[in-house]
């Protein structure tokens, strides 16, 4: 899985990055230098983001060979070149190059990624997978949703509606 900033940002601000790590034990987890820079800049307002930069389970995908740079440029063109979109473009290029799953909660970026055949999902998908795999109960997943929402994360349902949302929108 290749993570964009939003999921990492809110798990860190909720002081639950360890929970995310535990839910993904055994799954290779990556992010990019662009995302790390976004988080580093955000540390001025949210010092808790340092835990993401210190996370030894979160590797940094390389995007420095000519082919990697071309892939990044392709995704910048597809998603948009504003500074806000560079993180998603870097995540999508890393996911494509590693044949991994991109994790972002930016709905527009998700639409673009899927339109181009990329496997892309959001935070609720991670929680749903953990629920399906028996790592979380429906209630505990809902509690995580509420904690993330308390940090300002925009998610499509409150924790109390997590189960019904997943049953209607996320397949096993």
DATAGI-V196613 format. One record per residue. PSI is psi in degrees with one decimal (NA if undefined). OMEGA is omega in whole degrees, 0 to 359 (999 if undefined). D_CENTER is the distance of its C-alpha to the mean C-alpha in Angstrom with 1 decimal. Layout:
BEGIN
PSI|OMEGA|D_CENTER / PSI|OMEGA|D_CENTER
END
This chain:
BEGIN
139.3|179|8.1 / 118.9|189|6.9 / 133.8|168|3.9 / 174.2|187|4.5 / -36.2|192|6.3 / -50.6|181|6.1 / -49.6|181|4.4 / -43.1|181|6.3 / -51.0|186|9.0 / -34.5|174|9.9 / -39.5|179|10.0 / -45.7|181|12.1 / -27.6|176|14.2 / -0.3|184|14.9 / 43.3|181|16.0 / 19.5|179|14.0 / -30.9|177|11.9 / -34.1|177|14.7 / -44.7|177|14.0 / -45.7|178|10.5 / -46.5|182|12.3 / -38.6|179|15.1 / -26.8|184|13.3 / 16.6|180|12.1 / 130.3|180|15.5 / -7.6|179|16.8 / 125.1|177|13.6 / 127.1|182|13.2 / 129.8|182|10.0 / 161.2|164|9.7 / -170.9|183|8.7 / 167.0|176|11.3 / -35.8|180|14.2 / -45.9|179|13.4 / -42.8|179|10.2 / -38.2|178|12.4 / -40.4|176|15.1 / -43.4|180|13.3 / -40.0|179|12.6 / -43.6|178|16.2 / -38.7|180|17.6 / -15.5|181|16.1 / -25.2|179|17.8 / -37.8|179|21.1 / -31.4|184|20.1 / 85.2|183|17.9 / -23.0|180|19.3 / -15.8|180|17.1 / -16.1|178|14.3 / -31.8|182|16.6 / -29.4|177|15.4 / -44.6|181|12.2 / -26.3|180|14.6 / -7.5|187|16.8 / 114.8|182|14.6 / -12.1|180|16.6 / -6.7|184|14.4 / 99.7|182|11.7 / 160.8|180|13.5 / 121.8|179|13.7 / 138.1|179|14.0 / 136.7|175|17.3 / 56.3|185|17.9 / -9.6|175|21.5 / 166.4|181|23.8 / -44.8|179|25.4 / -38.4|179|23.7 / -40.7|178|20.2 / -39.3|177|21.2 / -41.1|179|22.6 / -43.9|178|19.4 / -45.9|180|17.5 / -38.1|178|20.4 / -44.6|180|20.3 / -33.0|174|16.7 / -43.2|179|17.7 / -40.9|182|20.7 / -43.4|186|18.9 / -35.5|185|16.2 / 152.8|187|18.5 / 11.8|177|19.6 / 156.5|181|19.1 / -34.0|180|17.6 / -29.7|185|14.8 / -8.1|184|13.8 / -35.0|178|14.1 / -48.2|179|10.6 / -42.3|180|9.5 / -40.0|180|12.7 / -40.3|179|12.2 / -43.9|181|8.9 / -38.9|178|10.9 / -40.9|178|13.9 / -40.6|179|12.7 / -42.0|178|11.4 / -46.1|184|14.8 / -30.6|180|16.8 / -1.2|185|15.6 / 39.4|181|15.6 / -172.7|179|12.2 / 127.6|176|9.4 / 138.5|178|6.9 / 111.9|176|3.5 / 149.7|177|4.2 / 13.8|176|6.6 / 109.3|186|9.3 / -41.6|180|12.0 / -43.9|180|14.1 / -40.8|178|11.7 / -45.4|180|10.9 / -43.9|180|14.8 / -46.6|181|15.5 / -48.0|180|13.4 / -36.3|178|15.0 / -24.5|180|18.3 / 18.1|173|18.3 / 12.5|181|17.6 / 142.7|174|14.1 / 106.3|184|12.3 / 134.9|182|9.2 / 175.7|180|7.8 / -171.9|183|6.0 / -42.3|181|6.2 / -31.6|177|9.9 / -41.7|178|9.9 / -46.4|180|8.9 / -38.2|178|11.6 / -43.8|177|13.9 / -42.8|180|13.9 / -37.9|177|14.7 / -48.5|179|17.4 / -36.6|182|18.7 / 0.0|179|19.0 / 11.5|178|20.9 / -22.5|178|18.6 / 151.5|169|18.5 / 167.2|176|21.0 / -41.7|181|20.4 / -44.2|181|21.6 / -36.6|176|19.4 / -42.3|177|16.2 / -37.8|177|17.7 / -39.1|177|18.5 / -41.5|177|14.9 / -46.8|181|14.1 / -39.9|178|17.1 / -42.6|179|16.2 / -41.8|178|12.9 / -31.1|180|15.0 / -18.1|177|17.6 / -0.5|180|15.5 / 2.8|180|15.4 / 131.2|178|12.0 / 112.0|177|13.1 / 152.9|188|12.6 / 0.1|179|15.2 / 154.9|171|17.2 / 168.2|180|18.5 / -34.9|181|18.4 / -20.9|180|21.9 / 7.5|183|20.9 / -52.2|183|17.9 / -47.0|181|20.2 / -36.4|177|21.9 / -47.3|181|18.8 / -45.6|180|17.4 / -31.9|181|20.9 / -23.1|191|21.2 / -16.6|186|17.9 / 123.4|180|16.2 / 155.7|178|18.4 / NA|999|18.8
END
